[in-house]
């Protein structure tokens, strides 16, 4: 009823978070971009496989693989092209997916985010932007922190609003619900989901090295 069910089922959000975490790890380890891409793509499909190969996770894994493949081959990849390719490959495997609510919601939401998130971000950014006539060197550290925080909040709000618009008609059609509270709820719980998955990944990495460290990560995860 709050429009946050996607947090409790393995879906595109989780695959995207895992992809982001793996990319961060690769950058910390100073791996070359192509080597990082070659490592991350199979790990995303492995994650999708061990969590049940749900339509949303497969779509996200395919789309992420296509986007990352552009880095591997030094080619620019368009998000809508990648989304269409993911839809084509999934329907090639099982054309009945076209009539499932999960497939429709997954592609409608991501397509709307790709199309609308940036245009929505522009007016949101104006609200938190500093005076354009004030040189940035005159801004205090606290002001810069607030501005950067405001930009991140505006970015999250624009994605949340775009996702809500993309899912609105389908959610109403299938579940007879309209969930405007999800606009605020997602701003709070999606970052929490990011840290939950990050701590879980750290626990898995630490387990072969130190069981005590793994337990610390698990307890921190429980706290979050």
ZINOR-V177211 format. One record per residue. SS is DSSP state (H for helix, E for strand, - for the rest). D_LAST is the distance of its C-alpha to the last C-alpha in Angstrom with 2 decimals. Layout:
ss->SS d_last->D_LAST
ss->SS d_last->D_LAST
This chain:
ss->- d_last->22.51
ss->- d_last->19.93
ss->- d_last->20.55
ss->- d_last->17.04
ss->H d_last->18.06
ss->H d_last->17.92
ss->H d_last->14.13
ss->- d_last->14.83
ss->- d_last->17.90
ss->- d_last->18.44
ss->- d_last->20.26
ss->H d_last->21.34
ss->H d_last->18.06
ss->H d_last->16.48
ss->H d_last->19.72
ss->H d_last->19.76
ss->H d_last->16.31
ss->H d_last->17.50
ss->H d_last->20.79
ss->H d_last->19.33
ss->H d_last->17.34
ss->H d_last->20.57
ss->H d_last->22.64
ss->H d_last->20.62
ss->H d_last->21.09
ss->H d_last->24.74
ss->H d_last->25.26
ss->H d_last->23.84
ss->- d_last->26.26
ss->- d_last->28.96
ss->- d_last->30.01
ss->- d_last->32.73
ss->H d_last->31.73
ss->H d_last->33.84
ss->H d_last->32.56
ss->H d_last->28.91
ss->H d_last->29.91
ss->H d_last->31.80
ss->H d_last->28.79
ss->H d_last->26.12
ss->H d_last->28.26
ss->H d_last->28.80
ss->H d_last->25.17
ss->H d_last->24.18
ss->H d_last->26.82
ss->H d_last->25.70
ss->H d_last->22.16
ss->H d_last->23.87
ss->H d_last->26.17
ss->H d_last->23.81
ss->- d_last->21.78
ss->- d_last->25.06
ss->- d_last->26.79
ss->- d_last->25.88
ss->H d_last->27.89
ss->H d_last->25.06
ss->H d_last->23.70
ss->H d_last->27.32
ss->H d_last->28.15
ss->H d_last->25.30
ss->H d_last->26.25
ss->H d_last->29.92
ss->H d_last->29.39
ss->H d_last->27.22
ss->H d_last->29.90
ss->H d_last->32.60
ss->H d_last->30.96
ss->H d_last->30.36
ss->H d_last->33.86
ss->H d_last->35.26
ss->H d_last->33.96
ss->H d_last->35.47
ss->- d_last->38.85
ss->- d_last->38.80
ss->- d_last->39.09
ss->- d_last->37.49
ss->- d_last->35.65
ss->- d_last->35.37
ss->H d_last->32.25
ss->H d_last->34.41
ss->H d_last->36.61
ss->H d_last->33.67
ss->H d_last->32.42
ss->H d_last->35.98
ss->H d_last->36.36
ss->H d_last->33.22
ss->H d_last->34.66
ss->H d_last->38.04
ss->H d_last->36.82
ss->H d_last->34.78
ss->H d_last->37.77
ss->H d_last->40.12
ss->H d_last->38.33
ss->- d_last->38.00
ss->H d_last->39.72
ss->H d_last->38.61
ss->H d_last->35.11
ss->H d_last->36.69
ss->H d_last->36.88
ss->- d_last->33.34
ss->H d_last->30.93
ss->H d_last->28.12
ss->H d_last->30.42
ss->H d_last->31.66
ss->H d_last->28.31
ss->H d_last->26.92
ss->H d_last->29.93
ss->H d_last->30.53
ss->H d_last->27.09
ss->H d_last->27.13
ss->H d_last->30.79
ss->H d_last->30.24
ss->H d_last->27.43
ss->H d_last->29.86
ss->H d_last->32.68
ss->H d_last->31.23
ss->H d_last->28.08
ss->H d_last->30.22
ss->H d_last->32.86
ss->H d_last->30.33
ss->H d_last->28.64
ss->H d_last->32.01
ss->H d_last->32.42
ss->H d_last->28.75
ss->H d_last->29.17
ss->H d_last->32.33
ss->H d_last->30.49
ss->H d_last->28.34
ss->- d_last->31.02
ss->- d_last->32.93
ss->- d_last->36.66
ss->- d_last->38.27
ss->- d_last->41.22
ss->- d_last->39.16
ss->- d_last->39.05
ss->H d_last->35.56
ss->H d_last->36.87
ss->H d_last->37.24
ss->- d_last->33.58
ss->- d_last->31.66
ss->H d_last->28.46
ss->H d_last->26.56
ss->H d_last->28.35
ss->H d_last->27.51
ss->H d_last->23.80
ss->H d_last->23.99
ss->H d_last->26.10
ss->H d_last->23.81
ss->H d_last->20.79
ss->H d_last->23.11
ss->H d_last->24.19
ss->H d_last->20.72
ss->H d_last->20.14
ss->H d_last->23.62
ss->H d_last->23.01
ss->H d_last->19.92
ss->H d_last->21.94
ss->H d_last->24.93
ss->H d_last->23.19
ss->H d_last->21.61
ss->H d_last->25.09
ss->H d_last->26.87
ss->H d_last->24.73
ss->H d_last->25.37
ss->H d_last->29.06
ss->H d_last->29.25
ss->H d_last->27.84
ss->H d_last->29.55
ss->H d_last->32.85
ss->H d_last->31.56
ss->H d_last->28.90
ss->H d_last->31.70
ss->H d_last->34.19
ss->H d_last->32.20
ss->H d_last->30.06
ss->- d_last->31.96
ss->- d_last->28.89
ss->- d_last->28.38
ss->- d_last->24.78
ss->- d_last->24.85
ss->- d_last->21.55
ss->H d_last->19.88
ss->H d_last->21.04
ss->H d_last->18.67
ss->H d_last->15.83
ss->H d_last->15.66
ss->H d_last->15.52
ss->H d_last->12.20
ss->H d_last->10.48
ss->H d_last->12.14
ss->H d_last->10.67
ss->H d_last->7.06
ss->H d_last->8.88
ss->H d_last->10.47
ss->H d_last->7.80
ss->H d_last->6.78
ss->H d_last->10.58
ss->H d_last->11.23
ss->H d_last->9.52
ss->H d_last->11.29
ss->H d_last->14.39
ss->H d_last->14.34
ss->H d_last->14.18
ss->H d_last->17.14
ss->H d_last->19.00
ss->H d_last->18.66
ss->H d_last->19.63
ss->- d_last->23.38
ss->- d_last->23.51
ss->- d_last->21.58
ss->H d_last->20.02
ss->H d_last->18.69
ss->H d_last->16.82
ss->H d_last->15.46
ss->H d_last->14.24
ss->H d_last->12.51
ss->H d_last->10.61
ss->H d_last->9.92
ss->H d_last->8.74
ss->H d_last->6.40
ss->H d_last->5.18
ss->H d_last->5.50
ss->H d_last->3.83
ss->- d_last->0.00
